[in-house]
């Protein structure tokens, strides 16, 4: 087998951040909330046996010194909206509980292992720091893994107590804690802004420190912290520490609400809370609460109000309970659970992948190399290919099954690693049996004596189907018990890091087996907020529908009313237009008539004659020139008009002499009216004319007094007909209608003609 070819080069760029997980929308959302929300680091400080001896074997003196160091660190981090709460002290007064040597890397490795196996199961916390009286080799006075806050394996660091002043150790501890947060060194090429000059101490994350000690963070540190929080670093920092475990006892003004206190906004000079009295640590008049994401304007937010959104594909949201001003503790998916929309597994609330780590090291376009690259390179057990260091500080070789948990191997991307000072680019060409070669690209990054190499595959990265990297070994995710935990969620939720079910919105915890409000016993109910939004949307939609329906009904009603009045008006106008087809005399105004176009109007206003056309196609008479439409009189629209079918008339065989009728007095044109006659029965040759039957109901003689104006009277109305038949006087009806046509001359009996109509008098 051909020996791999190595190529190394040094570059001078610096690692800034890692874009490892989460969609842009979720990251941006979490960024806004993470910066505004106060974070709490539950810190345990451990003093080794050499430190105990250095302080004169005085246990109380050691504890007092450690507490003073913690108070300094808390004061430094308050400017970043982070509180460092000392929840425990441990002094190894008899003997060290892990190997402590002058090799800082070995000491760090041993201390983190002891923390994971012994300290963390007994005393839950977020971070642990070792204060050692041992002088480390070289210039190192502290060491900590970068971006490891809240992790089980690496959330901690070691600090050498290098000064009689506890402020010196406090600055070093704050520096190493900054590495855990993801802060890098303030190197000159980064152009960091620091409000204190070096002669006044400079900033905390400078590579080296001296007197006077630095006490502030630079602009680069703030940016690094923000970038880390965006990626999900520090998932355990959003819950308030339990007051009973705080070290140092109760004190008004320490910023923690302890027994007997209603609020605590810090010292009087630093308190800006409008709801809290800084002197007495009590709520002001009318205030219900003073602190927390679920408290606004001194009032509690309703239950179900979101107080912390999910930050990445492994995080879970939290909601206000309606009874507590603080947002529930941050929860995330159980370790080993498949990431949401990402090919990986959750670990400590983060979804790690080889692809994202390659992008971090080599920029956009980089991707993981084939498996043969991991196997060949990481089996060497040297600085360029290994599975970390063993307890003796030597580079460990990777077994074939663990190769993808050693040094990260990539392809593509930039020509050089896009990371910081003293980064070595390692390129390996591996020949293939079928011909050709594969280029494998790795890195060795030196970020300082206090930071391990970040070129190793991150813990929690997927290394196979159902497999994850843990302690540089590829292990099955079933070791976390995620499958057993998920089975109790009835298929309607996921298991969180506290082994409780986080249910969907329509299901109820703890087992998501019945309808409820969603969420979990740890995160608060989630459906109440959804319901309030749904109710609001439903109300708005209902109002819009009702308003639209009302407008439609209104327009429809107006259209219907207009149609009814239009129909009535059309019917009456048809009756009026009869006058428009009647010739007017030069000396006598004509009454107004309204008839169909096929009806012939009367010839004179004094008498009426009905003529039958000589043939069916006779044209109607047209009005003469002298006719004016202004002579028409409008009829009342409220009086109904009944129209009966046309009455067939049979004319007599010979024209009889005419009977002279008394003249009709004339009425003014504007007061025109009608004189009505009873319905005439059809004429039969074999039957003489009979006197019409009187009306069934007595009618008023002249209800409106129009007869005198028209010159019509019950005795003065006559009709000229072919047969001399006495026409009895007919009492007038309230509404006049045109007279009925009568046959004019002898003609064979014929069926009714179209367009003819006779009008019944109003009964």
C-alpha positions in Angstrom: 0.0 0.0 0.0 1.3 3.4 -0.9 2.2 5.6 2.0 -0.1 8.7 2.2 1.4 11.9 1.0 1.3 14.8 3.5 1.2 18.5 2.8 1.1 21.1 5.5 0.9 24.9 5.5 0.3 27.6 8.0 -2.2 30.4 7.6 -3.1 33.4 9.7 -6.9 33.5 9.9 -9.1 33.0 12.9 -12.2 31.0 13.7 -15.2 33.3 14.2 -18.3 31.1 14.5 -19.9 27.9 13.4 -23.2 27.6 11.5 -24.0 24.1 12.7 -27.8 23.8 12.9 -31.1 25.4 12.7 -33.1 27.1 9.9 -32.5 30.9 9.4 -36.0 31.7 10.7 -35.5 29.8 13.9 -32.0 31.1 14.4 -33.1 34.7 13.9 -36.0 34.2 16.3 -33.8 32.6 18.9 -31.2 35.3 18.5 -33.6 38.1 19.4 -34.9 36.2 22.4 -31.5 35.0 23.6 -30.1 38.5 23.8 -33.0 39.8 25.7 -33.4 36.9 28.1 -31.2 36.7 31.2 -29.1 33.5 31.3 -28.1 31.8 34.6 -25.0 29.7 34.9 -25.3 27.3 37.9 -21.6 27.0 38.7 -19.7 24.7 41.0 -16.2 25.5 42.0 -13.8 22.8 43.2 -10.5 23.5 45.0 -7.9 20.7 44.8 -5.7 19.6 47.7 -2.8 21.8 46.7 -5.0 24.9 46.9 -6.3 23.8 50.3 -2.7 23.6 51.5 -1.8 26.9 49.9 -4.5 28.6 52.0 -3.1 27.3 55.2 -5.4 24.3 55.3 -8.1 26.6 56.5 -11.4 25.2 55.1 -13.4 28.3 55.8 -10.8 30.5 54.3 -10.8 28.5 51.2 -14.5 28.6 50.9 -14.5 32.4 51.5 -11.9 32.8 48.7 -13.9 30.7 46.3 -17.1 32.6 47.0 -15.3 35.9 46.5 -14.0 34.6 43.1 -17.5 33.7 42.1 -18.9 37.1 43.0 -16.3 38.8 40.8 -17.2 36.5 37.9 -20.9 37.2 38.3 -20.2 40.9 38.3 -18.2 40.6 35.0 -20.9 38.7 33.2 -23.8 40.9 34.3 -22.9 43.3 31.5 -23.7 40.4 29.1 -27.1 39.7 30.7 -25.7 36.6 32.3 -25.8 35.7 36.0 -23.2 33.3 37.4 -24.9 31.7 40.4 -22.6 29.7 42.8 -24.6 26.6 43.6 -21.9 24.6 45.2 -18.3 24.5 46.6 -16.2 21.5 47.1 -12.7 21.4 48.7 -10.5 18.4 48.5 -9.1 18.7 52.0 -7.9 15.1 52.3 -6.7 14.2 48.8 -7.4 14.9 45.1 -10.3 12.9 43.7 -8.7 12.9 40.2 -5.2 13.1 38.8 -3.8 16.6 39.0 -0.5 17.2 37.3 1.5 20.0 35.8 0.3 19.0 32.3 -2.8 21.2 31.8 -4.3 19.1 29.1 -4.1 15.9 31.1 -5.5 17.7 34.2 -8.4 19.1 32.2 -9.1 15.7 30.7 -9.1 14.0 34.2 -11.2 16.7 35.8 -13.9 16.6 33.1 -14.1 12.8 33.4 -14.5 13.0 37.1 -17.2 15.7 36.8 -19.1 13.6 34.3 -19.0 10.4 36.3 -19.0 11.5 39.9 -20.0 15.2 40.4 -22.8 15.7 37.9 -24.9 12.7 39.0 -24.8 13.8 42.6 -25.1 17.6 42.2 -26.8 18.9 39.0 -25.2 22.0 37.6 -24.3 23.7 34.4 -20.6 24.2 34.6 -17.7 23.2 36.9 -14.3 24.9 37.3 -11.3 23.6 39.1 -9.2 26.1 41.1 -5.7 24.5 41.5 -2.7 25.4 43.5 -0.5 23.5 41.0 1.7 25.6 38.7 1.1 24.3 35.1 3.8 23.9 32.6 4.8 26.8 30.4 2.7 29.9 30.5 -0.7 28.3 30.7 -2.8 29.5 33.7 -6.1 28.0 32.5 -7.7 25.8 29.9 -11.2 25.0 28.8 -13.0 23.5 25.7 -14.6 26.0 23.4 -18.3 26.0 22.8 -18.9 23.3 25.4 -21.3 25.0 27.8 -24.0 22.7 29.2 -22.5 19.6 27.7 -22.1 16.6 29.9 -18.5 15.8 28.8 -16.9 19.2 28.4 -18.7 21.9 30.3 -15.9 22.9 32.6 -12.3 24.1 32.8 -9.2 24.4 35.0 -7.8 27.6 36.6 -4.4 28.1 38.3 -4.6 30.3 41.4 -1.7 32.5 40.3 -2.2 35.6 42.5 -2.7 36.4 46.1 -5.5 38.7 45.0 -8.7 36.6 44.3 -9.4 39.0 41.5 -6.6 37.4 39.5 -8.1 33.9 39.6 -11.6 35.4 39.0 -10.4 37.0 35.7 -8.9 33.7 34.6 -12.0 31.8 35.5 -14.1 34.3 33.6 -11.8 33.9 30.6 -12.1 30.1 30.6 -15.8 30.3 31.1 -15.8 32.6 28.0 -14.3 29.8 26.0 -17.1 27.5 27.2 -19.5 30.1 25.9 -17.7 30.1 22.5 -15.6 33.3 22.9 -12.3 33.4 21.2 -9.2 35.4 22.0 -9.1 39.1 21.3 -6.2 39.1 18.8 -5.0 42.2 17.0 -6.1 41.0 13.6 -9.7 40.8 14.7 -9.9 44.5 15.4 -11.8 44.1 18.7 -13.0 47.2 20.4 -12.3 47.4 24.1 -13.3 50.4 26.3 -10.3 49.9 28.5 -6.7 50.3 27.3 -4.1 47.8 28.0 -2.5 49.9 30.7 -5.9 49.8 32.5 -6.2 46.1 32.1 -7.7 45.7 28.7 -10.5 43.1 28.1 -11.0 39.7 29.7 -10.5 37.6 26.5 -7.0 38.8 25.7 -4.6 35.9 25.1 -2.5 36.9 28.1 -3.2 38.8 31.3 -1.3 40.8 33.8 -1.7 43.5 36.4 -4.0 45.5 36.4 -6.5 42.8 35.7 -9.1 43.2 33.0 -12.7 43.5 34.1 -14.7 44.0 30.9 -15.6 42.1 27.6 -14.7 43.4 24.2 -17.0 43.8 21.2 -15.5 40.6 19.7 -16.5 38.7 22.8 -20.1 40.0 22.6 -20.3 38.9 18.9 -18.9 35.5 19.7 -21.4 35.0 22.5 -24.3 36.0 20.3 -23.1 33.6 17.5 -22.9 30.8 20.0 -26.3 31.4 21.5 -27.7 31.4 17.9 -26.3 28.0 17.4 -27.9 26.6 20.6 -24.9 26.7 22.9 -26.0 27.1 26.5 -29.4 25.4 26.3 -29.4 24.8 30.0 -29.0 28.5 31.0 -32.6 29.7 30.7 -33.9 28.4 34.0 -33.7 30.2 37.3 -31.5 28.4 39.8 -33.1 27.0 42.9 -32.8 29.5 45.7 -32.2 26.9 48.4 -29.0 25.7 46.7 -27.4 29.1 46.3 -24.2 29.5 48.2 -23.8 32.4 50.5 -27.1 32.8 52.2 -29.9 35.2 51.8 -29.3 38.9 51.0 -31.5 41.6 49.7 -29.7 43.1 46.7 -28.0 40.0 45.3 -30.4 39.8 42.4 -32.0 36.5 43.5 -35.5 36.4 45.0 -35.0 34.4 48.2 -37.3 33.4 51.0 -39.1 36.4 52.4 -38.5 38.5 49.4 -41.1 39.5 46.8 -38.5 40.8 44.3 -34.8 41.6 44.1 -33.5 44.0 41.5 -30.0 44.2 42.8 -28.3 47.0 44.7 -30.1 50.4 44.9 -27.8 52.1 42.5 -28.2 49.4 39.8 -31.9 48.7 40.2 -34.1 50.0 37.2 -37.1 47.8 37.8 -40.3 49.9 38.1 -42.2 47.2 39.9 -39.7 46.5 42.7 -38.5 48.4 45.8 -34.8 47.9 45.8 -34.4 48.8 49.5 -37.0 46.4 50.9 -37.1 43.8 48.1 -40.9 44.1 48.0 -43.3 44.8 45.2 -44.5 48.3 44.7 -48.2 49.1 45.2 -50.4 47.5 42.5 -47.6 45.3 41.2 -48.2 41.6 40.9 -44.7 40.6 39.7 -41.4 42.3 38.9 -39.2 39.8 37.1 -39.4 37.1 34.4 -40.4 36.7 30.8 -44.0 36.0 31.8 -44.3 39.4 33.6 -45.1 42.5 31.7 -46.0 45.9 33.1 -46.0 44.4 36.6 -48.7 41.9 35.6 -48.6 38.1 34.8 -49.0 37.1 31.2 -51.9 34.7 30.3 -51.3 31.0 30.4 -50.2 29.6 27.0 -48.3 32.8 26.0 -45.0 31.8 24.3 -42.0 32.9 26.4 -39.2 31.0 24.7 -39.3 29.7 21.1 -37.3 26.7 19.8 -33.9 27.7 18.6 -33.0 24.8 16.4 -34.1 21.4 15.1 -33.7 19.8 18.6 -35.1 22.5 20.8 -38.7 22.7 22.2 -40.7 25.8 22.9 -41.8 27.0 26.4 -45.0 28.8 27.4 -46.2 30.8 30.4 -48.2 29.0 33.0 -50.3 32.0 34.1 -49.2 31.6 37.7 -45.4 32.1 37.6 -43.6 35.2 36.3 -40.7 33.1 35.1 -40.6 31.1 31.9 -40.3 27.3 32.6 -36.9 25.8 32.4 -35.6 25.3 28.9 -36.3 21.8 27.6 -35.2 20.1 24.3 -35.5 16.7 22.7 -34.0 13.7 24.4 -30.5 12.7 23.5 -30.5 10.3 20.5 -33.8 11.6 19.1 -33.7 12.2 15.3 -33.2 15.8 14.4 -36.2 17.6 12.8 -35.5 18.1 9.1 -31.8 17.4 9.5 -30.0 14.1 9.0 -28.6 13.7 12.5 -29.3 13.0 16.1 -29.9 15.4 19.0 -27.4 15.8 21.7 -27.6 18.4 24.4 -30.2 20.2 22.4 -28.0 20.5 19.3 -27.9 18.6 16.0 -24.3 18.0 14.9 -23.4 16.9 11.4 -20.1 16.3 9.5 -21.3 18.6 6.7 -21.8 21.6 9.0 -18.4 21.1 10.5 -16.7 20.9 7.1 -18.5 24.2 6.2 -17.1 25.7 9.4 -13.6 24.7 8.6 -13.5 25.2 4.8 -16.4 27.5 4.0 -19.4 27.1 1.7 -19.2 24.2 -0.8 -17.3 21.9 1.6 -18.7 18.5 2.3 -17.5 15.4 4.2 -15.0 13.1 2.6 -15.7 9.5 1.9 -15.4 7.0 4.7 -12.0 5.7 3.4 -10.5 9.1 4.2 -11.6 8.9 7.9 -10.3 5.3 8.2 -6.9 5.9 6.6 -6.0 9.2 8.2 -7.4 8.7 11.7 -5.7 5.3 12.1 -2.3 7.0 12.2 -2.6 8.2 15.8 -0.6 11.4 15.2 -1.4 15.1 15.4 -3.0 15.0 11.9 -5.1 11.9 12.4 -6.3 10.6 15.7 -9.2 10.0 18.1 -8.0 12.4 20.7 -5.6 11.9 23.5 -5.5 9.2 26.0 -5.0 9.7 29.8 -1.2 9.9 29.3 -1.5 12.8 26.8 -0.6 10.7 23.7 -2.6 10.7 20.5 -4.9 7.7 20.2 -5.4 5.7 17.1 -9.0 5.3 15.8 -10.5 1.8 15.3 -12.2 1.4 12.0 -15.7 1.6 13.6 -14.7 4.8 15.4 -12.9 6.5 12.5 -15.6 9.0 11.8 -15.3 10.3 15.4 -11.7 11.4 15.0 -10.3 14.3 13.0 -12.8 15.7 10.5 -12.1 14.9 6.9 -13.6 17.1 4.1 -13.6 17.8 0.4 -14.2 21.0 -1.5 -14.6 24.5 -0.1 -11.9 27.2 0.1 -8.3 26.7 -0.9 -7.3 27.2 2.8 -9.1 26.6 6.1 -11.2 29.6 7.0 -10.1 29.4 10.6 -7.7 31.3 12.8 -4.1 31.7 13.7 -1.7 28.8 13.4 -4.2 26.6 11.5 -2.5 23.8 9.6 -4.0 22.5 6.3 -3.5 18.7 5.9 -4.2 17.1 2.5 -3.9 13.4 2.0 -4.1 11.6 -1.4 -5.4 8.0 -1.1 -5.1 5.8 -4.2 -8.0 3.6 -5.2 -7.9 0.0 -6.4 -9.8 0.8 -9.5 -7.5 3.7 -10.3 -7.4 7.3 -9.4 -7.0 9.0 -6.1 -9.2 10.6 -3.4 -8.1 13.9 -1.8 -8.8 14.1 1.9 -8.6 17.5 3.6 -8.0 17.9 7.3 -6.8 20.6 9.7 -4.8 21.0 12.9 -5.8 24.2 14.7 -3.8 25.8 17.5 -6.0 28.3 19.2 -3.9 28.8 22.3 -2.6 26.8 25.2 -5.9 26.9 26.9 -8.0 25.5 24.1 -8.0 22.0 22.7 -7.9 21.3 18.9 -11.3 22.1 17.4 -10.5 20.0 14.3 -11.9 16.9 15.9 -15.4 15.7 15.2 -17.8 17.2 17.7 -19.5 15.0 20.3 -23.0 14.0 19.2 -22.2 13.9 15.5 -24.0 11.1 13.6 -21.5 8.4 12.6 -23.8 5.8 11.2 -27.4 4.7 11.1 -28.6 4.9 14.8 -25.0 5.7 15.8 -23.4 8.8 17.4 -19.9 10.0 18.4 -19.4 9.9 22.2 -16.0 10.0 23.8 -14.3 9.5 20.4 -16.3 6.3 19.9 -19.2 5.6 17.6 -21.9 4.3 19.9 -25.6 3.3 19.5 -28.1 6.0 20.4 -30.2 3.4 22.2 -27.8 3.8 25.1 -29.7 7.0 25.9 -33.0 5.1 26.2 -34.7 7.4 23.8 -36.8 4.7 22.2 -38.3 3.5 25.5 -39.1 7.1 26.4 -40.8 7.8 23.1 -43.0 4.8 23.3 -44.9 6.2 26.3 -45.9 9.3 24.3 -48.6 7.4 22.4 -47.4 8.6 19.0 -48.6 12.2 19.7 -45.5 13.7 21.1 -41.7 13.5 21.6 -39.6 12.8 24.6 -37.7 15.7 26.1 -34.4 15.8 28.0 -36.2 15.3 31.3 -37.8 12.1 30.0 -41.3 13.6 29.8 -43.5 13.7 26.8 -43.9 17.0 25.0 -47.3 16.6 23.4 -48.8 18.0 20.3 -51.3 20.9 20.6 -54.4 18.8 20.8 -53.1 16.2 23.3 -52.5 16.3 27.0 -49.4 15.4 29.0 -48.0 13.4 30.6 -48.6 10.6 28.0 -50.4 12.4 25.1 -53.1 9.8 25.3 -56.1 12.1 25.7 -57.2 15.5 24.4 -55.7 18.5 26.2 -53.7 21.6 25.8 -50.4 20.2 24.5 -46.9 20.9 25.7 -45.4 19.1 28.7 -45.3 19.1 32.4 -42.0 21.0 32.0 -42.7 23.5 29.3 -46.2 24.7 30.2 -49.4 24.5 28.1 -49.1 25.4 24.5 -52.7 25.2 23.1 -54.1 28.1 25.1 -52.1 30.6 23.0 -53.0 28.8 19.9 -56.7 28.9 20.9 -56.6 32.6 21.6 -55.2 33.3 18.2 -57.7 30.9 16.6 -60.6 32.5 18.4 -59.4 35.9 17.3 -59.1 34.8 13.8 -62.5 33.1 14.0 -64.1 36.3 15.4 -62.6 38.4 12.6 -63.7 35.9 9.9 -67.2 35.7 11.4 -67.5 39.5 11.5 -66.3 39.7 7.9 -68.8 37.1 6.8 -71.7 38.7 8.7 -70.8 42.1 7.3 -70.5 40.7 3.7 -73.9 38.9 4.1 -75.5 42.1 5.5 -74.2 44.1 2.5 -75.5 41.5 0.1 -78.9 41.4 1.8 -79.1 45.2 1.8 -78.3 45.4 -1.9 -80.7 42.5 -2.7 -83.4 44.2 -0.7 -82.9 47.5 -2.5 -82.9 45.7 -5.8 -86.1 43.8 -4.9 -87.9 46.9 -3.7 -86.8 48.7 -6.8 -88.0 45.8 -9.0 -91.4 45.8 -7.2 -91.9 49.5 -7.7 -90.7 49.3 -11.2 -93.2 46.6 -12.0 -96.0 48.6 -10.4 -94.9 51.7 -12.3 -94.6 49.8 -15.5 -98.2 48.4 -15.2 -99.6 51.9 -14.5 -97.6 53.5 -17.2 -99.0 51.0 -19.6 -102.5 52.2 -18.7 -101.5 55.8 -19.1 -100.0 55.4 -22.6 -103.4 54.8 -24.1 -103.8 58.6 -24.2 -100.6 58.9 -26.3 -102.3 56.9 -29.1 -105.5 59.0 -29.1 -106.0 62.0 -31.4 -106.9 65.2 -29.6 -109.5 67.7 -30.8 -108.6 71.3 -31.3 -111.4 72.5 -29.2 -111.7 69.7 -26.7 -108.9 68.1 -24.6 -108.9 64.4 -24.5 -108.9 62.2 -21.4 -105.8 60.1 -21.0 -106.0 56.4 -21.9 -103.6 53.6 -21.6 -104.0 50.5 -23.8 -102.1 48.0 -25.7 -100.7 48.9 -29.1 -103.4 46.7 -30.9 -106.4 48.5 -29.3 -107.9 51.3 -31.3 -108.7 54.4 -29.2 -112.1 56.1 -29.2 -112.7 58.6 -32.0 -114.3 61.3 -29.8 -114.5 62.2 -26.2 -118.2 62.7 -26.2 -119.2 59.3 -27.2 -117.5 55.9 -27.7 -118.0 53.5 -30.6 -116.5 50.1 -30.8 -115.6 48.8 -34.3 -114.4 45.4 -35.2 -111.6 45.6 -37.8 -112.5 44.4 -41.3 -109.6 42.0 -41.3 -107.2 40.6 -38.7 -104.3 42.6 -39.9 -105.8 46.1 -39.4 -103.3 48.6 -38.2 -104.0 50.6 -35.0 -104.8 54.3 -35.4 -101.9 56.7 -34.7 -102.3 59.9 -32.7 -102.7 63.1 -34.7 -100.2 66.0 -34.7 -102.0 68.0 -32.1 -101.6 65.4 -29.4 -99.4 66.4 -26.4 -98.1 64.1 -23.8 -98.4 66.7 -21.1 -102.2 66.2 -21.2 -101.7 62.8 -19.6 -102.6 62.6 -15.9 -100.8 60.3 -13.6 -103.0 57.7 -11.8 -102.6 56.9 -8.1 -100.1 54.0 -7.8 -101.8 52.5 -4.7 -105.0 51.5 -6.4 -105.0 47.9 -7.9 -106.1 47.3 -11.4 -107.6 44.0 -12.5 -107.4 43.1 -16.1 -109.8 40.4 -17.5 -109.4 38.5 -20.7 -110.9 40.0 -23.9 -114.7 39.5 -24.4 -115.7 38.2 -27.8 -118.3 40.4 -29.4 -120.7 39.4 -32.2 -121.9 42.4 -34.2 -125.6 42.6 -35.2 -126.6 42.0 -38.8 -127.7 45.5 -39.6 -126.7 48.9 -38.3 -129.5 50.4 -36.1 -130.3 54.1 -35.8 -128.2 56.0 -33.3 -129.5 57.3 -30.1 -128.7 60.9 -29.3 -126.9 61.3 -26.0 -126.8 64.4 -24.0 -123.6 66.3 -24.3 -120.9 65.8 -21.7 -119.5 68.7 -19.9 -115.9 69.3 -20.5 -113.3 69.2 -17.8 -109.9 70.8 -17.6 -107.1 68.8 -19.3 -105.3 68.3 -16.0 -108.3 66.8 -14.3 -109.1 64.2 -16.9 -110.8 61.0 -15.7 -112.9 58.1 -17.0 -116.6 57.1 -16.8 -116.8 53.3 -16.5 -119.4 50.9 -17.7 -120.3 47.4 -16.5 -119.1 44.5 -18.5 -121.1 43.8 -21.6 -122.2 40.3 -22.5 -121.4 39.1 -26.0 -124.1 39.7 -28.5 -126.0 36.8 -30.0 -128.2 37.2 -33.1 -130.9 34.8 -31.7 -131.1 36.7 -28.4 -132.2 40.2 -27.7 -130.2 42.6 -25.7 -130.9 42.5 -22.1 -130.4 45.0 -19.4 -127.2 44.4 -17.6 -127.3 43.2 -14.0 -126.7 45.7 -11.4 -123.4 45.4 -9.5 -123.3 43.1 -6.6 -122.1 45.7 -4.2 -123.4 49.2 -4.1 -120.8 51.6 -5.4 -120.4 55.3 -4.5 -121.9 57.6 -7.0 -118.9 59.9 -7.2 -116.3 59.2 -4.5 -113.7 61.7 -5.8 -116.0 64.2 -7.4 -114.5 63.7 -10.8 -117.7 63.1 -12.8 -118.8 66.7 -12.7 -115.4 67.8 -13.9 -115.5 65.3 -16.8 -119.1 66.1 -17.7 -120.0 62.5 -17.1 -122.9 61.4 -15.0 -124.7 58.1 -14.5 -127.4 59.5 -16.8 -125.3 61.3 -19.3 -123.0 58.6 -20.4 -123.8 56.9 -23.6 -122.2 54.6 -26.2 -123.0 54.6 -29.9 -123.6 51.1 -31.0 -125.0 49.5 -34.2 -128.2 48.3 -32.4 -130.3 50.8 -30.6 -130.3 49.4 -27.1 -131.0 51.5 -24.1 -127.9 51.9 -21.9 -128.8 52.2 -18.3 -126.9 54.6 -16.2 -124.1 52.9 -14.2 -122.8 54.2 -11.0 -119.2 55.3 -11.0 -116.4 53.2 -9.4 -113.6 54.7 -7.3 -111.0 54.1 -10.1 -112.0 54.9 -13.7 -110.8 52.5 -16.5 -111.2 52.7 -20.3 -114.6 51.7 -21.8 -115.3 48.3 -23.2 -115.3 47.9 -27.0 -118.6 47.0 -28.8 -119.1 45.5 -32.3 -119.6 48.2 -35.0 -121.1 46.2 -37.8 -122.3 42.8 -38.8 -119.6 40.2 -39.2 -119.3 36.5 -38.7 -118.6 35.3 -35.2 -114.9 35.0 -34.7 -112.6 34.0 -31.8 -111.1 36.7 -29.6 -108.4 38.7 -31.2 -104.9 39.1 -29.7 -104.2 42.3 -28.0 -107.9 42.9 -27.0 -108.8 43.4 -23.5 -111.8 44.4 -21.5 -111.7 45.9 -18.0 -113.7 45.0 -15.1 -115.0 47.8 -12.9 -113.5 47.7 -9.5 -115.7 45.8 -7.1 
